[in-house]
């Protein structure tokens, strides 16, 4: 181990703080979109970005960057999924502001979820349960457990991609923003909780105890 690594060891972020880092940018996005005109009147520089959705996009990008920086400062590492999501936010957010077209930021969840789903399911074709590399610190599962969980999450990500396309193409921008925060997150939490029986059945710690 190098001197730098010894001086700055990696640490794990607590569940509550991790939730704040993930939800924080979404809450900023929701607030900025709902109070866009008020923000523009108080901070004229934000008004130069455009209407509420463009102000929200700009602040969402800033909040996402802040969350990634905070994660790096506290853990000396960047989780792969938030990092990939952040990169897509910056690219599609920049396109949204530059072209003044909110289609790009609305498609961001579709792109991210399709990418995650394709990576997880594609990894299985090569015999790799990639989800295990992401959650190995949280769960210790047998090979069959990781394979099943990877399939479920891969399909779930694809479901979220399709759902996002339906919502943003069928409803107003305000509804889509609200659904992104108050709809997608509860659905994801519920799906996660529904995986607990599978996790318990294939837990290596349970097998050791038995």
Secondary structure, DSSP 8 states (H G I E B T S, - for coil): --HHHHHS------HHHHHHHHHHHHHHHHHHHHTHHHHHHH-HHHHTT-SHHHHHHHHHHHHHHHHHHHHHHHHSS--HHHHHHHHHHHHHHHHHHHHT-THHHHHHHHHHHHHHHHHHHHHHHTT--THHHHHTTT--B-HHHHHHHHHHHHHHHHHHHHHHHHHHHHS-HHHHHHHHHHTHHHHHHHHHHHTHHHHHHTBHHHHHH-
